[in-house]
Amino acid sequence: MILSNILPPFSGGIAALMTPLPFLATVVAEDSPIILSGVLLTLVVIYLASKFGAEVARRLDFPPVLGELVAGVIVGVSALHLVIFPEGGLSASDSVIMTALQGLNQLAPDALTRIFESQSEVISVLAEIGVIILLFEIGLESDLRQLKEVGIQATVVACVGVAAPFTAGTAGLMMLFHVAAIPAIFAGAALTATSIGITSKVLAELGQLKSKEGQIIVGAAVIDDVLGIIVLAVVASLAKTGEIDVANVIYLIVSATAFLIGAILLGGVFNKSFVAIVDRLKTRGNIVIPAFIFAFFMAFLGNAIHLEAILGAFAAGLVLDETDARNELDELIKPIADLLVPIFFVTVGARADLGVLNPAVPENRAGLLIAVFLVGVAIVGKLVTGWAVFGLPGINRFAIGVGMIPRGEVGLVFAGIGSASGILDKPLEVSIIIMVILTTFLAPPFLRVAFGSSTNPIPESTTAVETASE
């Protein structure tokens, strides 16, 4: 999600896909009430879309997260233009909500632009917080002992999931489509991403988060994200200077390893401190507030050392999963997740411009053939990861491979950075966006099919994440 933190010009997670935006403190004071109005209207649209999409998906026996993504597409740039962002050349006049606010307040064009940019930034930040809370929940729902048991398998799955699509994508683009080396390498790097948020949400909804397959997928997705950050650092350095910044790559490897292992090893100390603090606090919020302080601080540390904030939140959840207050904490987080997590999934869908699939647009045609190739590599390159698992007879290898397929917001960050830096031409950028869209939307129903044939099905559980989406 915040892969772009390694590049100062592109820091800010999802906001890396947008031009630098002013936040509320930098806008004219009289704009603030109108910005708030825009945020509130946007949240109304997001919540309505989220619930409607999730309910329809549930009735059709699909994972609710797929309904939220589709609902996001409908209210986003591809259809209704209710939830859009100033990326890809979109302006305030393209937004239905901004048009309504302009009619109500008689805004000048420059004021409307300021308000649109600031309102979009607020929604992007809320979406970031939503995915941080989601990964904190996933950490709480994960079994640290079981994650340790599948740690070697998860590492192998992650390494194969990065190496296979990167190698096949880069080589194929250069040999079959005669793409120059650096753009081909960048597109190959975009194929390495895995969306932890989307995969883990679907696993929770299917009641498979604590299955052996689910734990391998989650562990591999976390490692895959760390490897993706390193790959992006290498490719970005190569694109900027033609040389790889070895020092930066070494720093990322060391900091990522130290952060994840350190958080797990120090878990016992954190648990004792957390329990002691909770026992001393007697006022309302004595459990949930310290938990969020810890989660947000860990997310901050992950962000500060140029990793991902969601990795820090996930590590915090793993640590607190071992505490006596864990069950009560699960219940307290549910309503908070109900408010913020849907913002993330709807905005992911809202950013997906399905217009790139239209062959009637001349500039899309060159990218469509490349897109077919990239989608094939993106799917096969992750499916093979299931067959990299060893020592676990009867494991559902197909489910593991499918769980690694969705690129989601992480893939969009790659596409956004490549486009903004001038590395990617329009056809290649379009093909990457198509790959991201299709892998994101195909994975949830495929996961249901994959686990439907699981040899060790887990009964549907009332996990915090699953309950939040019902």
Phi and psi in degrees as a GROMACS rama.xvg file:
@    title "Ramachandran Plot"
@    xaxis  label "Phi"
@    yaxis  label "Psi"
@TYPE xy
-114.179  39.0835  ILE-2
-54.1802  -32.406  LEU-3
-73.7674  -1.17121  SER-4
-63.9996  -19.0439  ASN-5
-74.4271  -11.4303  ILE-6
-117.934  107.613  LEU-7
-49.5912  -41.0895  PRO-8
-66.0045  -16.7576  PRO-9
-118.358  20.6689  PHE-10
-69.1034  156.365  SER-11
114.137  21.3958  GLY-12
61.9921  -127.138  GLY-13
-59.6219  -31.9355  ILE-14
-65.3656  -8.99874  ALA-15
-63.7625  -20.4803  ALA-16
-80.1303  -7.05827  LEU-17
-113.569  162.31  MET-18
-69.3475  157.647  THR-19
-54.4357  128.79  PRO-20
-116.858  143.131  LEU-21
-75.1372  147.52  PRO-22
-99.759  -177.017  PHE-23
-57.8969  -33.0534  LEU-24
-67.3284  -19.35  ALA-25
-100.406  -3.25967  THR-26
-92.9488  164.008  VAL-27
-61.5253  139.906  VAL-28
-57.0855  -39.7036  ALA-29
-70.9048  -10.3251  GLU-30
-77.3186  -23.4179  ASP-31
-55.4358  -46.505  SER-32
-62.1466  -34.2244  PRO-33
-74.6148  -36.1103  ILE-34
-60.3742  -44.5784  ILE-35
-60.0971  -41.4518  LEU-36
-60.3903  -42.737  SER-37
-64.0303  -41.4029  GLY-38
-63.5747  -45.0571  VAL-39
-63.5959  -44.2229  LEU-40
-63.5555  -39.8689  LEU-41
-64.2554  -40.3139  THR-42
-65.516  -37.2328  LEU-43
-60.0065  -46.4193  VAL-44
-62.7062  -44.0799  VAL-45
-62.2232  -45.6105  ILE-46
-67.2948  -40.9361  TYR-47
-62.1813  -46.4825  LEU-48
-62.9778  -42.2668  ALA-49
-61.0622  -50.9064  SER-50
-67.576  -42.3998  LYS-51
-62.3262  -46.948  PHE-52
-63.5549  -43.089  GLY-53
-64.8363  -41.6529  ALA-54
-65.7861  -42.9119  GLU-55
-63.0047  -44.7111  VAL-56
-61.7268  -41.8619  ALA-57
-61.564  -41.9358  ARG-58
-69.0162  -26.6578  ARG-59
-90.6768  6.06916  LEU-60
66.0941  34.3543  ASP-61
-109.122  158.464  PHE-62
-59.8546  132.593  PRO-63
-54.8044  -29.9357  PRO-64
-62.3457  -31.6145  VAL-65
-64.6796  -39.3291  LEU-66
-63.7006  -36.9915  GLY-67
-66.9973  -40.6912  GLU-68
-64.6122  -45.0279  LEU-69
-64.6208  -41.4659  VAL-70
-60.6453  -38.1191  ALA-71
-62.0437  -40.4906  GLY-72
-60.9438  -41.393  VAL-73
-65.8926  -41.9834  ILE-74
-87.4737  -4.06464  VAL-75
-97.2673  -150.983  GLY-76
-67.8833  -22.2958  VAL-77
-78.7194  -20.0056  SER-78
-138.88  -86.5035  ALA-79
-82.6404  -16.2281  LEU-80
59.0609  34.6486  HIS-81
-86.9264  -37.477  LEU-82
-120.78  97.4392  VAL-83
-132.079  165.08  ILE-84
-132.138  151.949  PHE-85
-75.4362  51.7855  PRO-86
-115.401  154.537  GLU-87
65.8572  25.3245  GLY-88
85.8684  5.10865  GLY-89
-70.0046  143.897  LEU-90
-122.903  174.788  SER-91
-60.7511  -33.2372  ALA-92
-67.0716  -17.1533  SER-93
-81.1778  -13.7449  ASP-94
-92.8057  126.179  SER-95
-64.4082  -39.5279  VAL-96
-65.6344  -42.5991  ILE-97
-65.5824  -36.6938  MET-98
-62.8225  -40.6277  THR-99
-64.7709  -42.369  ALA-100
-65.8529  -36.299  LEU-101
-64.2105  -40.532  GLN-102
-66.0458  -34.6603  GLY-103
-77.6869  -30.8529  LEU-104
-116.717  1.24837  ASN-105
52.2616  56.7841  GLN-106
-84.8682  143.889  LEU-107
-74.0651  155.302  ALA-108
-55.5842  -42.2462  PRO-109
-68.3593  -36.5188  ASP-110
-65.8946  -40.5619  ALA-111
-63.1005  -38.8355  LEU-112
-64.5136  -44.4332  THR-113
-59.2234  -44.5526  ARG-114
-66.004  -42.5595  ILE-115
-61.1098  -45.0361  PHE-116
-64.8729  -44.3453  GLU-117
-68.4588  -41.6551  SER-118
-62.473  -40.7995  GLN-119
-64.7208  -37.9881  SER-120
-64.3587  -40.7526  GLU-121
-61.6035  -46.6194  VAL-122
-63.2346  -39.3801  ILE-123
-62.6805  -41.807  SER-124
-65.2633  -42.4671  VAL-125
-61.2846  -38.2192  LEU-126
-64.7825  -40.0371  ALA-127
-60.6984  -46.372  GLU-128
-63.073  -37.9739  ILE-129
-59.2387  -45.0056  GLY-130
-73.4663  -28.338  VAL-131
-63.904  -44.7595  ILE-132
-65.4787  -39.0932  ILE-133
-58.7429  -47.6387  LEU-134
-69.9168  -29.1037  LEU-135
-64.0665  -43.4038  PHE-136
-61.2373  -44.7772  GLU-137
-61.4964  -39.7261  ILE-138
-61.7874  -41.542  GLY-139
-64.5793  -35.5981  LEU-140
-80.6581  -17.2241  GLU-141
-82.9247  151.992  SER-142
-99.5003  110.302  ASP-143
-59.9769  -38.7591  LEU-144
-63.581  -41.1623  ARG-145
-70.2824  -36.0115  GLN-146
-60.7322  -39.1033  LEU-147
-64.9278  -37.9487  LYS-148
-63.4184  -36.0127  GLU-149
-100.566  13.7094  VAL-150
-58.5388  -43.4529  GLY-151
-66.8487  -44.0738  ILE-152
-62.534  -41.402  GLN-153
-63.1217  -38.5154  ALA-154
-65.3687  -43.0698  THR-155
-63.9056  -44.8076  VAL-156
-58.4475  -44.7316  VAL-157
-63.504  -44.3242  ALA-158
-64.0414  -42.9862  CYS-159
-65.3289  -39.113  VAL-160
-66.8049  -19.9151  GLY-161
-92.1217  -46.6189  VAL-162
-68.8319  -43.2936  ALA-163
-64.3427  -54.5154  ALA-164
-68.4931  -33.3273  PRO-165
-63.9246  -48.1837  PHE-166
-65.6121  -49.499  THR-167
-64.72  -41.812  ALA-168
-65.7643  -47.3363  GLY-169
-64.3958  -48.5624  THR-170
-64.6166  -41.7234  ALA-171
-64.0356  -42.3273  GLY-172
-63.8129  -39.0335  LEU-173
-72.8742  -40.376  MET-174
-85.8181  -39.4745  MET-175
-88.8921  -35.1724  LEU-176
-114.807  0.954837  PHE-177
56.1769  38.558  HIS-178
-77.3731  141.405  VAL-179
-61.0378  158.322  ALA-180
-59.0784  -52.0036  ALA-181
-64.9593  -48.249  ILE-182
-60.1198  -37.1862  PRO-183
-65.0857  -41.2191  ALA-184
-64.3712  -40.1104  ILE-185
-65.3174  -44.3715  PHE-186
-63.6479  -38.9027  ALA-187
-62.4168  -37.7237  GLY-188
-64.7517  -36.4737  ALA-189
-63.3084  -25.81  ALA-190
-73.9084  -14.4255  LEU-191
-81.2357  -16.0037  THR-192
-67.7479  154.711  ALA-193
-140.166  134.234  THR-194
-85.868  105.991  SER-195
-61.9913  -42.9758  ILE-196
-59.6331  -48.5617  GLY-197
-68.3446  -47.2389  ILE-198
-61.8611  -47.0631  THR-199
-66.6032  -35.0017  SER-200
-64.3921  -43.2151  LYS-201
-65.319  -42.1672  VAL-202
-59.3605  -41.8464  LEU-203
-65.0051  -41.6329  ALA-204
-65.4508  -30.6159  GLU-205
-86.3143  -1.64748  LEU-206
69.5819  25.2572  GLY-207
-113.874  9.46819  GLN-208
-63.6012  -36.3064  LEU-209
-96.3428  4.42219  LYS-210
-69.9601  163.472  SER-211
-59.4365  -42.0376  LYS-212
-63.8414  -43.5751  GLU-213
-61.1138  -41.4673  GLY-214
-68.3433  -36.9873  GLN-215
-65.2391  -43.3628  ILE-216
-61.8957  -47.8173  ILE-217
-64.3017  -46.4912  VAL-218
-61.4102  -42.711  GLY-219
-65.9569  -37.555  ALA-220
-64.6724  -39.1077  ALA-221
-63.9947  -48.7507  VAL-222
-63.8466  -39.887  ILE-223
-58.7927  -39.3182  ASP-224
-66.3162  -40.075  ASP-225
-63.3816  -44.7016  VAL-226
-63.3553  -35.978  LEU-227
-62.0937  -38.5031  GLY-228
-62.1088  -42.8718  ILE-229
-66.6357  -43.0629  ILE-230
-60.3159  -43.3063  VAL-231
-62.6744  -39.2369  LEU-232
-61.5022  -42.8428  ALA-233
-64.6494  -48.621  VAL-234
-65.6305  -41.1104  VAL-235
-63.7296  -41.0244  ALA-236
-63.2722  -42.0444  SER-237
-64.2102  -40.2363  LEU-238
-69.1092  -34.9546  ALA-239
-77.9294  -41.7533  LYS-240
-122.236  -10.2004  THR-241
79.3559  -0.125231  GLY-242
-130.169  153.642  GLU-243
-91.2138  130.484  ILE-244
-79.6876  92.2443  ASP-245
-61.5891  -39.6147  VAL-246
-61.264  -42.0275  ALA-247
-66.4037  -39.8782  ASN-248
-64.2743  -44.4742  VAL-249
-62.2228  -42.3685  ILE-250
-58.7608  -44.7654  TYR-251
-64.3804  -41.7273  LEU-252
-63.0927  -46.9989  ILE-253
-66.4652  -45.4385  VAL-254
-67.0389  -39.6546  SER-255
-63.8901  -45.9447  ALA-256
-64.0814  -46.7174  THR-257
-63.4711  -38.8968  ALA-258
-65.6284  -50.9758  PHE-259
-68.6531  -46.0357  LEU-260
-68.3807  -39.7898  ILE-261
-62.055  -42.4568  GLY-262
-61.731  -40.4188  ALA-263
-70.9856  -45.0193  ILE-264
-66.1412  -34.1178  LEU-265
-88.7965  7.17199  LEU-266
-56.1752  -40.0738  GLY-267
-61.1498  -41.0251  GLY-268
-65.7753  -44.8455  VAL-269
-61.2435  -40.0138  PHE-270
-62.9274  -46.4218  ASN-271
-62.9986  -40.7927  LYS-272
-66.0551  -40.9545  SER-273
-63.8126  -46.221  PHE-274
-63.0055  -40.5491  VAL-275
-63.76  -41.4533  ALA-276
-65.9428  -45.3745  ILE-277
-60.1639  -40.7309  VAL-278
-65.6237  -29.0752  ASP-279
-83.975  -25.8226  ARG-280
-82.9977  132.508  LEU-281
-117.436  -3.88778  LYS-282
-93.6919  170.028  THR-283
-59.0466  140.663  ARG-284
83.3978  18.9746  GLY-285
-66.181  -19.551  ASN-286
-102.718  -49.4275  ILE-287
-71.2785  -34.7396  VAL-288
-67.3087  -50.0763  ILE-289
-59.2602  -35.0133  PRO-290
-63.8796  -43.5266  ALA-291
-72.3864  -32.1144  PHE-292
-58.8638  -46.0525  ILE-293
-65.7372  -45.3826  PHE-294
-62.531  -46.0866  ALA-295
-68.8233  -34.2374  PHE-296
-67.515  -42.1665  PHE-297
-64.3162  -38.6924  MET-298
-63.2913  -40.5823  ALA-299
-61.3251  -43.8044  PHE-300
-61.5743  -44.0131  LEU-301
-59.6039  -41.0241  GLY-302
-69.1879  -40.2098  ASN-303
-67.7384  -31.7239  ALA-304
-95.5712  20.6585  ILE-305
69.1485  26.3671  HIS-306
-99.096  -151.105  LEU-307
-109.477  141.54  GLU-308
-60.0207  -36.2855  ALA-309
-67.1631  -27.4771  ILE-310
-67.0246  -39.6997  LEU-311
-64.1486  -41.7948  GLY-312
-64.8375  -40.443  ALA-313
-63.3006  -44.198  PHE-314
-61.9049  -38.6654  ALA-315
-62.5016  -42.4132  ALA-316
-63.1883  -40.9979  GLY-317
-59.6672  -42.1866  LEU-318
-65.5787  -48.9087  VAL-319
-74.3699  -13.0378  LEU-320
-61.841  -23.4216  ASP-321
-88.4622  -2.34028  GLU-322
-84.3906  159.638  THR-323
-68.0756  -25.0538  ASP-324
-87.607  9.31921  ALA-325
-61.6697  -45.6485  ARG-326
-62.8294  -41.903  ASN-327
-67.6241  -36.4787  GLU-328
-64.1418  -39.1894  LEU-329
-54.109  -46.7992  ASP-330
-67.3714  -35.6131  GLU-331
-72.3556  -28.3822  LEU-332
-79.7672  -25.8578  ILE-333
-50.7768  -54.2342  LYS-334
-64.5905  -30.2468  PRO-335
-68.7408  -42.2254  ILE-336
-65.6927  -36.0244  ALA-337
-58.0366  -31.6128  ASP-338
-84.0673  -34.8928  LEU-339
-107.378  -34.484  LEU-340
-62.8555  -41.3441  VAL-341
-58.9463  -28.3512  PRO-342
-60.4075  -40.9547  ILE-343
-62.2045  -50.8709  PHE-344
-69.1012  -38.6548  PHE-345
-66.7141  -39.8056  VAL-346
-70.3713  -31.2428  THR-347
-60.658  -46.3905  VAL-348
-65.743  -38.6202  GLY-349
-64.6827  -30.1504  ALA-350
-79.7438  -15.8945  ARG-351
-77.3048  110.011  ALA-352
-91.3489  100.449  ASP-353
-71.776  -5.47846  LEU-354
-62.0016  -21.6585  GLY-355
-69.9577  -11.3591  VAL-356
-87.4004  -4.36435  LEU-357
-82.1627  109.623  ASN-358
-72.3738  -11.9798  PRO-359
-69.1149  -20.013  ALA-360
-85.1014  117.343  VAL-361
-53.7903  -41.6879  PRO-362
-70.7584  -13.797  GLU-363
-82.9254  -24.1697  ASN-364
-63.6637  -42.2529  ARG-365
-64.4929  -32.9106  ALA-366
-78.3576  -22.3886  GLY-367
-66.1458  -41.6058  LEU-368
-66.6998  -42.678  LEU-369
-62.1992  -38.1698  ILE-370
-62.0061  -41.2956  ALA-371
-57.899  -44.2345  VAL-372
-62.9344  -47.6768  PHE-373
-64.1397  -39.7381  LEU-374
-62.7538  -43.3544  VAL-375
-60.6104  -45.8611  GLY-376
-65.2377  -40.8961  VAL-377
-60.9253  -38.9181  ALA-378
-78.0805  -52.1387  ILE-379
-64.9768  -38.8862  VAL-380
-62.6533  -25.3897  GLY-381
-95.0757  -32.2299  LYS-382
-59.9235  -37.1021  LEU-383
-65.8343  -17.8724  VAL-384
-62.7922  -30.4048  THR-385
-61.7109  -30.9777  GLY-386
-86.703  3.62547  TRP-387
-88.6748  -11.6044  ALA-388
-71.2629  137.945  VAL-389
-130.798  157.014  PHE-390
72.4987  12.4782  GLY-391
-129.933  81.8295  LEU-392
-63.7499  140.504  PRO-393
84.6332  0.393606  GLY-394
-68.7172  145.95  ILE-395
-82.6658  89.5567  ASN-396
-68.391  -35.01  ARG-397
-63.2096  -41.6726  PHE-398
-63.3493  -39.6674  ALA-399
-63.1214  -45.6108  ILE-400
-62.3859  -43.7712  GLY-401
-64.1018  -38.0696  VAL-402
-62.8931  -20.5118  GLY-403
-92.3812  -1.84125  MET-404
-73.4305  -45.0538  ILE-405
-63.7188  131.618  PRO-406
-93.3022  -37.4231  ARG-407
53.0717  -142.414  GLY-408
-65.601  -27.6152  GLU-409
-65.4676  -42.6973  VAL-410
-64.6405  -34.7424  GLY-411
-66.09  -33.6768  LEU-412
-63.3066  -44.032  VAL-413
-57.8677  -48.3774  PHE-414
-61.9688  -41.5307  ALA-415
-64.4724  -42.8849  GLY-416
-67.6611  -41.7101  ILE-417
-62.9823  -39.922  GLY-418
-68.6963  -46.725  SER-419
-65.6618  -31.2595  ALA-420
-85.0508  -6.76556  SER-421
81.9796  7.37186  GLY-422
-69.5704  -39.6844  ILE-423
-99.9719  134.37  LEU-424
-82.0804  173.423  ASP-425
-60.3872  -47.4285  LYS-426
-58.2134  -41.701  PRO-427
-71.0467  -38.2207  LEU-428
-61.9078  -44.7194  GLU-429
-60.9422  -42.5578  VAL-430
-64.8279  -37.5424  SER-431
-66.1735  -42.4673  ILE-432
-62.6838  -41.7981  ILE-433
-61.3178  -43.5941  ILE-434
-59.0721  -44.2234  MET-435
-62.8984  -46.2105  VAL-436
-61.2943  -50.1962  ILE-437
-67.8811  -41.9165  LEU-438
-66.3623  -33.5565  THR-439
-67.0079  -40.5857  THR-440
-87.3176  -22.1896  PHE-441
-80.3835  -31.5851  LEU-442
-61.3777  -47.5507  ALA-443
-57.0995  -50.7788  PRO-444
-66.5122  -33.7401  PRO-445
-65.3709  -36.7154  PHE-446
-63.4368  -39.9158  LEU-447
-61.8091  -43.714  ARG-448
-63.1803  -43.2682  VAL-449
-62.8221  -45.7483  ALA-450
-77.9886  -16.7526  PHE-451
-65.3308  -23.8112  GLY-452
-106.067  15.0252  SER-453
-64.9616  142.647  SER-454
-77.9273  -19.3462  THR-455
-130.083  68.1575  ASN-456
-65.3211  142.893  PRO-457
-102.159  130.638  ILE-458
-58.4949  146.153  PRO-459
-61.4948  123.151  GLU-460
-103.832  161.985  SER-461
-96.4913  61.8002  THR-462
-69.9716  161.796  THR-463
-61.153  -41.7936  ALA-464
-69.381  -40.6792  VAL-465
-64.9168  -45.0522  GLU-466
-62.0589  -35.7217  THR-467
-64.0436  -23.5669  ALA-468
-96.8745  -5.76135  SER-469
